[in-house]
Amino acid sequence: MTQASHSKYAAISPNRAKYARLFGLCSAASILCIPAYALAETTTYRGGPIITMDSDQPQLVETVIVRDGQIIYAGPKAKAPKIKDKDQRVYDLAGKTMLPGFIDAHSHFSAAIHTSRGLDLWNKNLPPVHNMAALQDAIRTYLASPANSPATSEWVMVWQYDPEILTEKRHITRAELDALSPNHPLVVMHVSLHGAVANSAALAAAGITDASTAPAGGIMGRDADGKLNGLLLETAMFALIAKSPKASDQDNLNGLEAAQQRYFAEGYTHAQDGATQPPDLAFLTSDAARQRIKIDLALLPFASQLSNLLVRDDLKFGEYQGHIKLQGIKFVLDGSPQARTAFFTQDYARGSPEGHHPWHGAPVTSAADFTAAAKKVMDRGWQLFVHANGDAAIDMAISGFDQLGLRAADNRRPIIIHSQFQRKDQLPAYVRLGVGPSYFSNHTYYWADIHRSNFPAETVDFISPLKSAAALGLHTSNHSDYSVTPLDTRFMLWSSMARRSISGVVSGADERLTAYQALQALTTGPAWQIFEENRKGRIKAGLLADFVILDRNPLDTPTEDIKSIKVLETIKEGRSMWSAPADTASDQGL
């Protein structure tokens, strides 16, 4: 527990040798039935709004009592069990708001580890990168720094590259990267994580030549002379990255603490690694990583490694080992709509990433291969997680689930990640199949303007239909897909409530959520999707004492101010994991 968090407690020293008072609690629904035995040290939270999320409508309680990492009481102060002062600590919220810890429905935890190495274009200390010259200057400056100067064989990764925000509206080229880095591999990763641009040294290191052809489901860009221009999308990009050097365990351990602190700082008490590659699986399930991980972390190994996973007896899906759980298997059916590789039933007005017309994208895998592999996953009792952005990819997922005989009553809870450009007629199929849609409302801010350059308004206005889905009884969640968009929980709340783009255009006013509905998509919805609705996502007796403390109550905050709410502290199983810096806490009157 940090010194800052200690200052919030009115602590009364426990006397464990004298825990003689015995009592039993077994009454209201808000009270955990506790056998008659001496209580260990307890913490009582009070003095501010405590939003339980334990109802379809906002419910607040006055007092929450925690013992041994679990909530033992949540309810009115007058009905709280009596605990001797010497046996408890009191946390005075001082008017601040407490909620269940946020649950990450989909992001890439490993990316938070890996982006600590390389050039992160989202680094706020960098000059803005809005044109090709600025991008080249950022890379040149990074390479020239003595701290970053790589050995000839060392790969340099550039993260969060988005050609759509560049004035030129085009990809950087292999030749331009060669001019910056002629001797060692340089890879510029597209913000979607579905593409990259590589220089000649990186292509050569991966065994890719001008004579190479793209693997099925991939794209290799070429110049006017038919030579590779360095652009690799989907499976072509995956083939490149598979040949890149793997970070050492020590490098990963160095980045691990910073990664989980980044999630804790956003109020998350549960994170997800939404496409776990073999090296990351080996690292994150190692004893060294398990000993250091304090946040609950769900891993989704890629389906491409399914044959190896099926023969391993040491991997146990669906149960925690420490704070790590293998949650299910991740399938990818299509690409990214902003990169124009998602699979649609209608054409992109701007054509393919290479400018070809007509173009409506293409699946990354065949329907037959997806269904066959998904059956193996189902036969093992493992959970299905399927990436599908375009409506044609969603059709493919629905058809595969129908062939597998999935039904909502079976409670298998298949998750369709993104479900981005879902059609209204596809929602009843989700209900029939018991699908949990994990939506991505940040798209309405970052890329809705780009989508409008490709698709009709009525298509774009139904991006991430959180409200329509919930109205049909679906258990929805909202995610950041970090590092595709920044890890910012309050911005996610805002984007689902405002649905406004960079240019100010609202995409689907009818799909805007209330603050409470937006909070459900960060708490109860994702808890259900991972079969942990009786463990986390609510403040209720018997559940984990996972909390986030905010400086303001989102239910009373105007929509435009939601994204400026501050996280003050994150508590995991009763222990403080992150507190706002002292200057921030001071600003908030703590």
KETITOR-390075 format. One record per residue (C-alpha): residue in one letter; x, y, z. Coordinates in steps of 0.25 Angstrom, whole numbers, plus 5000, padded with zeros to 4 digits. Example, Ala and Ser with C-alpha at 12.3 -4.5 7.8 and 13.67 -1.06 7.14 Angstrom:
<recs>
A504949825031;S505549965029;
</recs>
This chain:
<recs>
M500050005000;T500650144996;Q500850255006;A499850334999;S498750235001;H499150215016;S498850365018;K497350335014;Y497150235025;A496850265040;A497550145044;I497350075058;S498449975061;P497849835061;N498149745073;R498049605066;A498249535079;K496949585085;Y496049555073;A495049495083;R493749555079;L493049455071;F491749475063;G490949425051;L490349505039;C489349445031;S488149545028;A487949645017;A488349615003;S489449725004;I490149645015;L491049525013;C490649405022;I491849395031;P492049285041;A492349315056;Y493849335056;A494849445060;L494949545049;A496249585043;E496549735041;T495449805033;T495349925025;T494150015025;Y493950105013;R492950225015;G492850375013;G492450384998;P491650324987;I491850174986;I491150124973;T490949974974;M490649944959;D489749834965;S488449874958;D487949914944;Q487750054951;P488750134959;Q488850084974;L489750154984;V490150104998;E490650175010;T491650075015;V492549965010;I493249865019;V494449785014;R495149665020;D496249585014;G496049635000;Q494549615000;I493349705002;I492649655014;Y491549765015;A491049875005;G489849955010;P489350065020;K490250105031;A489150085041;K489049935038;A490549905037;P491149805046;K491849855058;I493249835058;K494149875070;D494950005067;K496249935069;D495949825059;Q495649925047;R496250035038;V495250145033;Y495450195019;D494850335018;L494450365003;A494350505007;G493250524996;K493950444985;T493250334978;M493550194979;L493150084968;P493549944965;G494849934958;F494749944943;I494949814935;D495649824922;A494849754912;H495849754901;S497249804899;H498649764897;F499349754911;S500649704904;A500649834895;A500849914908;I502049824911;H502649834897;T502349984894;S503350014906;R504349984895;G504450064882;L503850194878;D502450224883;L501750334874;W500750354885;N501850404894;K501350534899;N502750584900;L502950574885;P502550684875;P501250654868;V501350564856;H500350614846;N501150604833;M502150514826;A503350614829;A502950614844;L502850454844;Q504250444838;D504850544847;A504250474859;I504950344854;R506250414851;T506350474865;Y506050344872;L507050274864;A508150384866;S507950374881;P509150304888;A508150234897;N507350174886;S508550154876;P508250004872;A509249904868;T509249864853;S508449744855;E507449794865;W506049834860;V505449964863;M503949974865;V503150104863;W501750094869;Q500450164867;Y500650204853;D499350254846;P499450304831;E498050364832;I498550474841;L499650514832;T499450624823;E499850534811;K498850424814;R499850324810;H500750214815;I502150244818;T502950154808;R504150054808;A505050154801;E504750264811;L505050164823;D506350124816;A506750264815;L506550274830;S507150134834;P507950064823;N508649964832;H507749914842;P506249864842;L505249974844;V503749944845;V502650044846;M501449984852;H500050024848;V499250074859;S498149964857;L499249854859;H498749794846;G499849854837;A501249904836;V502249974827;A503649914827;N505049954822;S505849874813;A506749814824;A505449774832;L504949704819;A506249634817;A506349584831;A504949524830;G505349454817;I504349544809;T504749584795;D504149654783;A503849514778;S503049474790;T501549464789;A500549494800;P500049384809;A498549354808;G497849474815;G498949564814;I499449684805;M500849724801;G500849864795;R501649894782;D502150014775;A501950054760;D503049954756;G502449844764;K503449844775;L503049834789;N502849964795;G502949914810;L501449914813;L500949784819;L499549764824;E498849654832;T499549514830;A500649574822;M501049664834;F500849544844;A501849474835;L502849584837;I502649604852;A502849454854;K504249464849;S504649584858;P505549554870;K504849524883;A505049604895;S505749544906;D505049504919;Q505849614926;D505349714916;N503949674918;L504049674933;N504549814933;G503349854925;L502349774933;E502249864945;A502049984937;A501049914928;Q500149874940;Q500350014947;R499750074934;Y498549984935;F498350014950;A498550164947;E497250154938;G496450084949;Y496549944944;T496649834953;H496549734942;A497249734929;Q497249654916;D498349614906;G497449594894;A498349524885;T499449454892;Q500649404883;P501449284887;P502649364893;D501649444901;L500949324906;A502249264911;F502649384918;L501349424924;T501049284930;S502549274935;D502749264950;A503549394949;A502349474943;R501349404952;Q502049454964;R502049594959;I500649614954;K499649674963;I498549704953;D497549594949;L498049564935;A497249484924;L498049424913;L497449394899;P498449304891;F498349324876;A497649214869;S498849194860;Q499549124871;L498349034874;S498948904870;N500048924880;L499148964891;L498248844889;V499348744893;R499848824905;D499348764918;D500048874927;L499048984922;K497749004929;F496749084923;G495649164931;E496349164944;Y497349254951;Q498749214954;G499149334963;H498549454956;I498649394942;K497549324935;L497549254921;Q496149304917;G495949254903;I496449244889;K496549364879;F496049354865;V496249474855;L495249474843;D495649604836;G496449724838;S496349874841;P495249964835;Q496150084837;A497250014829;R496149964819;T496449824822;A495149784829;F494149694822;F492849764817;T491649724808;Q491849864802;D493049934795;Y493950034801;A493750164793;R495250184794;G495550044789;S496649954795;P497850004802;E498550004789;G497450074782;H496849964775;H495349964771;P494349894774;W494849854788;H494049814800;G495149744808;A495449604810;P495449494821;V496749464828;T496349314828;S495249234821;A493949204827;A494249054827;D495549064834;F494949154844;T493749064847;A494648934848;A495649004858;A494549064866;K493948924867;K495248874874;V495148984883;M493748964887;D494048814889;R495048844899;G494048934906;W494949064904;Q494249194901;L494249254887;F494649394885;V494549444870;H495049574864;A494049624854;N493949764849;G493149774836;D491749724834;A492249604825;A493249554835;I492049564846;D491249484836;M492349384836;A492449374851;I490949354852;S490849244841;G492049174848;F491349174862;D490049124855;Q490849004849;L491448974863;G490048974869;L490249084879;R489049134886;A488849244897;A488249134906;D489649054906;N490349174913;R491549164905;R491649314904;P492449334890;I492949474889;I493049554876;I494149654878;H493849794872;S492549754865;Q492849884859;F492049904846;Q490849814851;R489549814843;K488249824851;D487749694845;Q488949624852;L488649664866;P487549554867;A488549454863;Y489449494875;V488249474884;R487949334879;L489349294880;G489649354893;V490749444888;G491449554896;P491749664887;S493049744892;Y492849884885;F493849994882;S493250124884;N494550204882;H494350174867;T493250284867;Y494350384871;Y495650344864;W495150284851;A493750314848;D494150434839;I494950334831;H493850224831;R492850334825;S493850344813;N493550204810;F492150164815;P490750234815;A490350304828;E489350204832;T490550094832;V491450184840;D490350224850;F490150084855;I491650064859;S491649994872;P490149994875;L490349974890;K488950034893;S488149944883;A488849824887;A488649844902;A487149874899;L487049734894;G487649674906;L489049654901;H490249664911;T491049774905;S492449824908;N493249944903;H494749934901;S495950024896;D496649914888;Y497949974894;S498950004887;V497950034876;T497450144884;P498050204897;L497750134910;D496750234916;T495450184923;R494850324924;F495050354910;M494350224907;L493150264916;W493050394908;S493150334894;S492050234897;M491150354902;A491550464892;R491850374880;R492550504874;S493650494864;I494950584863;S494150674853;G492950684863;V492050594855;V491150504864;S491050364859;G489750304863;A489050394873;D488050284876;E489250194881;R489750294891;L489850234906;T489450294919;A490650304929;Y490150184936;Q489950104924;A491350144920;L491850094933;Q491149964932;A492049934919;L493249954928;T492749864939;T491649774939;G491649744924;P493049704923;A492949624936;W491849534930;Q492649514917;I493749454925;F492849364934;E493249454946;E491949524949;N491849464963;R493349504966;K493549644961;G492849764954;R491949804965;I492049844980;K491349734987;A491549644999;G492349524995;L493049584983;L494449634982;A494849764988;D495249824975;F495049974975;V495350104967;I495250234974;L494950354965;D494950504968;R493550524963;N492250444961;P492050414947;L490550404949;D490550554953;T491550604942;P491150664929;T491550584917;E492650684912;D493350674926;I493350524927;K494650504920;S495350594930;I494950514942;K496150474950;V496550334955;L497050354969;E497250214974;T497150074970;I496949964980;K497049814977;E496549714987;G496549814998;R498049864995;S498349994989;M499149974975;W499150114970;S498950254975;A498950384968;P500250464969;A500350554981;D500150674973;T498950624967;A498350574980;S498650704986;D497850774975;Q496750684978;G496750724993;L497250594998;
</recs>
